[in-house]
Amino acid sequence: MSDEPRLEEKALSKAAETQLSNHLQAAQELDVEITDLIKMTQGQADSVSVVGKRIGNAARLHIQEVELHTSRGR
């Protein structure tokens, strides 16, 4: 099986990215990647990755760079 995300996973990742960006005033770069769509709908995603640069919100919170990766231990 390919390591390339499936179309459904790409769509879910893009939707999550859009929702996250709706809560921000600015983001120079924002990328969300979610794997395993079936498990995600059950609240049990194997991994989620969020990468952002120059993020800011209305509360004047500004983050220069953030990278967050989660994964379930096997």
MIDOSE-1310 file (N, C-alpha, C; in nm, 2 decimals, decimal comma, always signed):
residues 74
msde	+0,08/-0,12/+0,00/+0,00/+0,00/+0,00/+0,09/+0,12/+0,00; +0,05/+0,22/-0,07/+0,13/+0,35/-0,09/+0,12/+0,43/+0,04; +0,23/+0,51/+0,06/+0,23/+0,60/+0,18/+0,16/+0,73/+0,14; +0,12/+0,75/+0,01/+0,05/+0,87/-0,03/-0,09/+0,87/+0,03
prle	-0,13/+0,98/+0,09/-0,26/+0,99/+0,14/-0,37/+0,97/+0,04; -0,48/+0,91/+0,07/-0,59/+0,88/-0,02/-0,67/+1,02/-0,03; -0,75/+1,02/-0,14/-0,83/+1,14/-0,17/-0,91/+1,18/-0,05; -0,98/+1,09/+0,02/-1,06/+1,12/+0,13/-0,98/+1,18/+0,24
ekal	-0,86/+1,12/+0,27/-0,78/+1,18/+0,38/-0,73/+1,32/+0,34; -0,70/+1,34/+0,22/-0,66/+1,48/+0,17/-0,78/+1,57/+0,19; -0,90/+1,53/+0,16/-1,02/+1,62/+0,18/-1,04/+1,65/+0,32; -1,03/+1,55/+0,41/-1,05/+1,57/+0,55/-0,94/+1,66/+0,61
skaa	-0,82/+1,64/+0,57/-0,71/+1,72/+0,61/-0,73/+1,87/+0,57; -0,78/+1,89/+0,45/-0,80/+2,03/+0,40/-0,92/+2,09/+0,48; -1,02/+2,01/+0,51/-1,13/+2,07/+0,58/-1,09/+2,11/+0,72; -1,00/+2,03/+0,79/-0,95/+2,06/+0,92/-0,87/+2,18/+0,91
etql	-0,79/+2,19/+0,81/-0,70/+2,31/+0,79/-0,79/+2,44/+0,77; -0,89/+2,43/+0,70/-0,98/+2,54/+0,68/-1,05/+2,58/+0,81; -1,10/+2,49/+0,88/-1,16/+2,52/+1,01/-1,07/+2,58/+1,11; -0,94/+2,53/+1,11/-0,84/+2,59/+1,20/-0,81/+2,73/+1,16
snhl	-0,79/+2,75/+1,03/-0,76/+2,89/+0,98/-0,87/+2,99/+1,00; -1,00/+2,94/+1,01/-1,11/+3,03/+1,04/-1,10/+3,09/+1,18; -1,03/+3,03/+1,27/-1,01/+3,08/+1,40/-0,89/+3,17/+1,42; -0,82/+3,19/+1,31/-0,69/+3,26/+1,31/-0,71/+3,39/+1,23
qaaq	-0,64/+3,50/+1,27/-0,64/+3,62/+1,19/-0,54/+3,61/+1,08; -0,43/+3,54/+1,11/-0,33/+3,53/+1,00/-0,25/+3,40/+1,02; -0,20/+3,35/+0,91/-0,11/+3,24/+0,91/-0,04/+3,24/+0,78; +0,09/+3,25/+0,79/+0,17/+3,25/+0,67/+0,17/+3,11/+0,60
eldv	+0,18/+3,01/+0,69/+0,17/+2,87/+0,64/+0,09/+2,79/+0,74; +0,01/+2,71/+0,69/-0,07/+2,62/+0,78/-0,10/+2,49/+0,70; -0,06/+2,38/+0,75/-0,07/+2,25/+0,69/-0,12/+2,15/+0,79; -0,23/+2,08/+0,76/-0,28/+1,98/+0,85/-0,28/+1,85/+0,77
eitd	-0,24/+1,74/+0,83/-0,24/+1,61/+0,77/-0,30/+1,50/+0,86; -0,41/+1,44/+0,82/-0,47/+1,34/+0,91/-0,47/+1,21/+0,83; -0,43/+1,10/+0,90/-0,43/+0,97/+0,83/-0,53/+0,88/+0,89; -0,57/+0,78/+0,82/-0,67/+0,68/+0,85/-0,81/+0,74/+0,88
likm	-0,88/+0,77/+0,77/-1,01/+0,84/+0,78/-1,11/+0,76/+0,86; -1,12/+0,63/+0,85/-1,21/+0,55/+0,93/-1,19/+0,57/+1,07; -1,07/+0,55/+1,12/-1,04/+0,57/+1,26/-1,07/+0,71/+1,31; -1,04/+0,81/+1,22/-1,06/+0,95/+1,26/-1,21/+0,98/+1,29
tqgq	-1,30/+0,92/+1,21/-1,44/+0,94/+1,23/-1,49/+0,87/+1,36; -1,40/+0,78/+1,42/-1,43/+0,72/+1,54/-1,35/+0,78/+1,66; -1,28/+0,89/+1,63/-1,21/+0,96/+1,73/-1,08/+0,89/+1,76; -1,03/+0,81/+1,67/-0,91/+0,73/+1,70/-0,81/+0,74/+1,59
adsv	-0,77/+0,85/+1,55/-0,68/+0,87/+1,44/-0,54/+0,82/+1,48; -0,48/+0,75/+1,38/-0,34/+0,70/+1,41/-0,24/+0,81/+1,41; -0,26/+0,91/+1,33/-0,16/+1,03/+1,34/-0,23/+1,15/+1,29; -0,19/+1,26/+1,35/-0,23/+1,40/+1,30/-0,11/+1,48/+1,31
svvg	-0,09/+1,56/+1,20/+0,02/+1,65/+1,19/-0,03/+1,79/+1,16; +0,02/+1,89/+1,24/-0,01/+2,03/+1,21/+0,12/+2,11/+1,21; +0,14/+2,19/+1,10/+0,26/+2,27/+1,09/+0,21/+2,41/+1,05; +0,26/+2,51/+1,12/+0,22/+2,65/+1,09/+0,34/+2,74/+1,12
krig	+0,33/+2,85/+1,05/+0,43/+2,96/+1,06/+0,36/+3,09/+1,07; +0,41/+3,18/+1,16/+0,36/+3,32/+1,17/+0,21/+3,32/+1,19; +0,16/+3,26/+1,29/+0,02/+3,24/+1,32/-0,02/+3,35/+1,42; -0,14/+3,41/+1,40/-0,19/+3,51/+1,50/-0,34/+3,50/+1,51
naar	-0,39/+3,54/+1,62/-0,54/+3,55/+1,64/-0,58/+3,68/+1,70; -0,71/+3,70/+1,72/-0,76/+3,83/+1,76/-0,72/+3,86/+1,91; -0,67/+3,76/+1,99/-0,63/+3,79/+2,12/-0,48/+3,84/+2,12; -0,43/+3,87/+2,01/-0,29/+3,92/+1,99/-0,19/+3,81/+2,03
lhiq	-0,23/+3,69/+2,02/-0,13/+3,58/+2,04/-0,07/+3,55/+1,90; +0,07/+3,56/+1,90/+0,14/+3,54/+1,78/+0,24/+3,43/+1,80; +0,24/+3,33/+1,71/+0,34/+3,22/+1,72/+0,42/+3,23/+1,59; +0,55/+3,23/+1,61/+0,65/+3,23/+1,50/+0,64/+3,10/+1,42
evel	+0,65/+2,99/+1,49/+0,65/+2,86/+1,42/+0,61/+2,75/+1,52; +0,52/+2,66/+1,47/+0,48/+2,55/+1,55/+0,47/+2,42/+1,46; +0,51/+2,31/+1,52/+0,50/+2,19/+1,45/+0,45/+2,08/+1,56; +0,34/+2,02/+1,53/+0,28/+1,92/+1,62/+0,25/+1,79/+1,54
htsr	+0,30/+1,68/+1,60/+0,28/+1,55/+1,54/+0,23/+1,46/+1,65; +0,12/+1,39/+1,63/+0,08/+1,29/+1,72/+0,07/+1,16/+1,65; +0,09/+1,05/+1,73/+0,07/+0,92/+1,67/+0,04/+0,82/+1,79; -0,04/+0,72/+1,76/-0,07/+0,62/+1,85/+0,04/+0,52/+1,86
gr	+0,07/+0,48/+1,98/+0,17/+0,37/+2,00/+0,11/+0,24/+1,96; +0,19/+0,16/+1,90/+0,14/+0,03/+1,85/+0,20/-0,09/+1,93
